Amino acid sequence: MRETAKPDDTDRKIMNLLHTNARMPVAEIGRHISMTQPAVRERIQKLEEQGIITAYKAKFDPGKLDWAYRHLCCLKPSNAGSLFVIANLPRRLPSCIG
């Protein structure tokens, strides 16, 4: 059984800053929370190793893009048949971009 990690207040501050801007430099995070760059980097690495931080993602503003749609979705097929259906959606739906 996987042990539950318990981030402390400093970890939560780091997580909040990364949630706001996943590309925030470690030095800037350190300035926000009054910690050295190596100490922040070590904490982030620990959060990644514990599986608390699992990804760094980009957000897009569809209103600033010349896209005809407003939603992105990820589909995970459960079997080969549904994979075929998903793969053919762009051909059947003009609003779907593959």
C-alpha positions as CSV (number, residue, x, y, z in Angstrom):
1,M,0.0,0.0,0.0
2,R,1.3,3.5,-0.9
3,E,2.0,5.8,2.0
4,T,0.2,9.1,2.0
5,A,2.5,12.1,1.8
6,K,2.0,15.0,4.1
7,P,3.2,18.3,2.6
8,D,3.9,21.0,5.2
9,D,3.1,24.7,4.9
10,T,6.2,25.4,2.9
11,D,5.4,22.6,0.4
12,R,1.9,24.0,0.1
13,K,3.2,27.5,-0.7
14,I,5.5,26.0,-3.4
15,M,2.6,24.0,-4.8
16,N,0.3,27.1,-4.8
17,L,3.0,29.1,-6.7
18,L,3.5,26.3,-9.2
19,H,-0.2,25.9,-9.7
20,T,-0.4,29.6,-10.5
21,N,2.5,29.5,-12.9
22,A,4.1,26.1,-13.5
23,R,7.0,27.8,-15.3
24,M,7.9,30.0,-12.4
25,P,11.7,29.9,-11.9
26,V,13.0,28.2,-8.7
27,A,14.8,31.4,-7.8
28,E,11.5,33.4,-7.9
29,I,9.7,30.8,-5.9
30,G,12.5,31.1,-3.3
31,R,12.1,34.9,-3.2
32,H,8.3,34.5,-2.6
33,I,8.8,32.1,0.3
34,S,12.2,33.3,1.7
35,M,14.1,30.2,0.8
36,T,17.3,29.5,-1.1
37,Q,17.2,28.2,-4.6
38,P,18.8,24.8,-3.7
39,A,16.3,24.3,-0.8
40,V,13.3,25.0,-3.1
41,R,14.7,22.7,-5.8
42,E,15.1,20.0,-3.2
43,R,11.5,20.4,-2.0
44,I,10.1,20.3,-5.5
45,Q,12.1,17.2,-6.3
46,K,10.8,15.6,-3.1
47,L,7.2,16.5,-4.1
48,E,7.8,14.9,-7.6
49,E,9.3,11.7,-6.1
50,Q,6.4,11.3,-3.7
51,G,4.0,11.6,-6.7
52,I,2.4,14.8,-5.3
53,I,3.6,16.8,-8.4
54,T,2.7,14.6,-11.3
55,A,2.8,17.0,-14.3
56,Y,3.4,20.6,-15.4
57,K,0.7,21.8,-17.8
58,A,0.0,24.7,-20.1
59,K,-3.4,26.5,-20.2
60,F,-4.6,28.1,-23.4
61,D,-7.0,31.0,-23.8
62,P,-9.3,29.9,-26.7
63,G,-10.6,33.4,-27.0
64,K,-7.1,34.6,-28.1
65,L,-6.7,31.7,-30.6
66,D,-8.2,31.5,-34.0
67,W,-9.9,28.3,-33.2
68,A,-13.5,27.4,-34.1
69,Y,-13.9,25.3,-30.9
70,R,-13.5,26.1,-27.3
71,H,-12.8,22.6,-25.8
72,L,-9.9,20.2,-25.8
73,C,-10.4,16.7,-24.6
74,C,-8.3,13.6,-24.2
75,L,-9.9,10.3,-24.9
76,K,-8.6,7.0,-23.7
77,P,-10.0,4.1,-25.6
78,S,-11.0,1.1,-23.7
79,N,-10.4,-1.4,-26.5
80,A,-9.3,-1.5,-30.2
81,G,-12.9,-1.0,-31.4
82,S,-13.3,2.3,-29.6
83,L,-9.8,3.3,-30.8
84,F,-11.1,2.9,-34.4
85,V,-14.2,5.1,-33.6
86,I,-12.1,7.8,-32.0
87,A,-9.5,7.8,-34.8
88,N,-12.3,8.3,-37.4
89,L,-14.1,11.2,-35.5
90,P,-12.2,14.0,-37.4
91,R,-13.4,12.6,-40.7
92,R,-17.0,12.4,-39.6
93,L,-17.3,15.6,-37.6
94,P,-16.2,18.8,-39.3
95,S,-15.8,20.5,-35.9
96,C,-13.5,17.8,-34.6
97,I,-9.8,18.3,-35.3
98,G,-7.7,15.1,-35.0
